[in-house]
């Protein structure tokens, strides 16, 4: 049996549900999303749980527009879903004698405040040791340090994906979990897709537009269906450790053994530590945490805080993949998080494949994709995802 729909979205992560929400907020009807597992089964539930501008990205001037956009999207999400996105104070300890680092952090935080503008949660400031220790007892060995305080936001990433999906459903969007699109063919005036559900039943769907938000699986899907790959991309693996509550009222931004930054955060009554950055070329459906990755984070905690954390104290680990376009000559940590997309056109529409993107700026990115679809389809309705009325209220 064949069904017709104007737009099909592949992938139930934050960008997939975000595109669905965007299009439905414009008045599109009969838009369908297909996810082979459950929503937020991949990268979108394996993040550091921060809604932030990305302070460290300011080291690259080309990333300043991305930081600006993320800071303003952070402000919007704080207003749209205040039960899921909440402010969090972050502390940066810097040795008093390291004048160069003190100046660097001061300049970076001043720029961060400036870029936030009216979206600023609170201005950065310097805390005394007593003030920092009260917020984060893990800093007990840092008596000769200066402590910078600044604010970002934190979320439950999986619950955010679900809320966006529920909001899209309320506006008429269709979400099909445990349904995998395994075939796509160009029929000149439409795209024909084949979908298989968890019981092995197949459905054929005709669509004018297909939005490929499969992340780490995106290029494999194209190759398996004899489509050219618009961009070479790679998986950047990030690992996190979850400990019992270590008494944090504020989060910490620290330097790892290799001078990368990582976070120690209060999260849902526990303490979250992460993340790593490693190239991953294995099976995207089987991403696990290695002993070496655990040791890297444990060693980094010891170097940064002077406190030894035993592996047996780890309650849980989780690992996710960041799907980034390859930038020749750049390390994984310096690879841009900015999004790009490639298109395959036919007579009446296109297949768009998304690369990159950040959790914080997902809404704005999906608005841009919605604009592309609407311009091609001759639809002039603007997005309404920035308006609270387009969101499902919390239960």
C-alpha angles and dihedrals in degrees: 000000000000125000128191124219131162096227134023120190122202117210134033100227125112094284094047094051089039092059090046091051092047095051094044090050087058091056100262112153130204096023113157135203123197124199122179093213130013124311115283091013093143137029095344093069097039101064132115086260093239128137098199147139094241107248094198092056089072087079086077113057090205088065096056093095089053091051090048092051093047093050091054093044088050089058092049094050090049087059099039099047107016091160090061104030115052135169118261128190116227125199126207115197115207127178112253092228094052096089095168093055092045090054092046093052092045092052092045094051092045089053090046090054091046094050091049091057110164088358090068113129094196135333118261117255143174120258130204119240090256092053093047093046091052089055096040119019089187086079092068093119095050101086093134094053136097116226123215117199124202136157136240132148138262134207146177096252097200093049090049090056090050092049092051090049092049090050090052091049090052088057094050103273120144121224119193114190122191088025118119125199102217102166137040128177133183108237091179096243096040143007118253116211132187119210129192121198129207091272093054095254116145129217129186119217131186117209137173093208130031119190111200107207095157094125110194090015096048101096093040089056091052094047093047088056096045095253121143116249112243096203137017107238138176139203117250107200120215124191128197133191124211120208133177116272106298095190100265119158091170132031127248130227107204141168120251127220090273093046094255114134123248136174136238108196141175106238130171094333093312136082119253122203125190173249138327128183118216133153110250125197100162132101108313090212092058108052112155138165118260127214089245092056091050090050092049091057094041091050090048091052090052093047093047100041106020089235124121116226117195118222089232089065091065109107096190143347130208134183133199139179127239109208106216135170111249115255108194113233096015126111119236093255091054096045111116119257090205116122128241132175139203128211138211110198133205131173097285108021147338149253109239120198118198125214128187124349135151131248091235096055097036093113094055092046091051089049089056091051090047089053091053093050092045094048091050092046093046093243117144101189112123125223120270099191090109089063119083092222090069090060128083111244116242115268 
